[in-house]
Amino acid sequence: MSEENLRYSREELAEFEAIIQEKLAAARKEVAFIKETLSRRNDSGTDTTASPSKVLEDGADTAEKESLNQLASRQMKFIQQLENALIRIKNGTYGVCIGTGKLIPKERLRAVPHTQHSIEAKMARRD
């Protein structure tokens, strides 16, 4: 493919779509596992007779729940980004850097399939 090409071919887009679908399935599975873990923790019962060690356990449980909620939130954001990438594939804008207008290299898209920025544009944003 020459540098002048402004879009990826259907075959190339199909490859990226498969990568995204695979990552989506894994992310959704992880979110389901986190939700299941959180609901199991909530079913552990509520004992109002708190001993000092129970209070420490409750603090650890709360911290773990908070951590799981944050992880679930990050995964949900990742899922949304992947779904947006699928939309860009459908409307023909996938793989085009929104900063430079150039094609994002395939290697970058394989590593970060939901990206909208080339390394060049990402580095320029940091300056």
N, C-alpha and C positions, 0 to 999 in steps of 0.2 A: 504494500500500500504506500502510495507516495505521500509526502508531507502536505501536499495541496488538498488532499481529501478532507472534507469537512464533516463527514459522517462515517460511521462504521457500517459494513455490509450486513445484510440480514443474517448471514452465517455467523459473523462475529458477534452480533447482538444476541443470537440464540445461545452462544457460548456463555456470554455474560448473564443472560437470563437464567440459565441453568445454575450458575454459581450463586446467583442471588436467591433463587428458589431453595437451594440447599441450605444456605445460611438462614433464610427465613424459617424453614422447618426446624432447624436446630434452635434458633432463638425462641420460637413459639413453644417448643418442648421445654426449654429451660424456664420460661415464664410459668408454664403450667406446673412444673415441679416446685418452683418457689411458692406459688399460690397454694399448692397442696401442703407444702411444709408449713406455711403460715397458718393454714386452717387447722392442721393437726395440732399445732402449738396452742391455738385458741381453745381446743377441745380438752385441754389437760385439766380443766376444772378450776374452780376458784375456792380456795381454802382461806377463810378469814382469820384463822388462828395462825398468825405469823410469828415464827421464831426468828431470832437474828440471822440464822443461816438461810432461812427461807427468804428473807428480805434481800440478801445478797444474790440468791438464785434468781429472784424476780428481776433484779437489776440487770443481771447477765442476760436473762430472757428478753428483757426490753431492748437491750443493746443489740442482741442478735436479730430480733424482729425488725428493728430500725435498719440494720444492715441489709437484711433480706428485702425490705421494702425499697431501699435505695437501689439495690441490684435489679429488682424487678422494674423499677422506673427507668433505669438505664437501658435495660433490654427492650422495654416498650418503645423508647425513643429510637433505638437501633432498628427495631421492626418497622417503625414509621419511615425511617430513612430508606430502608430496603424497599418498602412498598412504593415510596416516591421514585426510587430508581427504576422500578418496573414501569411506572407511568411514563417516565422519560424514554424508556425503551419503546413503548407503544407509540408515543408521539414523535419519535425520531430525534430527540435532543440528547439522548444518553451518550456519554463519553465526550461531550463538548464542554470545555472549561468555561465557566461563567465569568471568569476573570480575564482570560486572554482570547477566548473564542476559538482556540486551537483544540485539536483532539488531545485528550488525555492519553498518555501511553498505556498500552494494553497491560503491561506489567503492573502499573499502579492500579488499574481497574480490577485486575485479578486479586490483588492484595486488599484493596479497599473498594469493593464494588459499588458502594453508595456515594462515593466522593463526587463532588461537582467541581473540584479544583485540581489543576495540575500542580506538581511540586513547585514549579516556577511561580504560579499565582499564590500558592499557600505561603511561600517564603516572602513574597512581596507584601502580603497582608500582615506579617509579623513585624515588619520594619516600621 
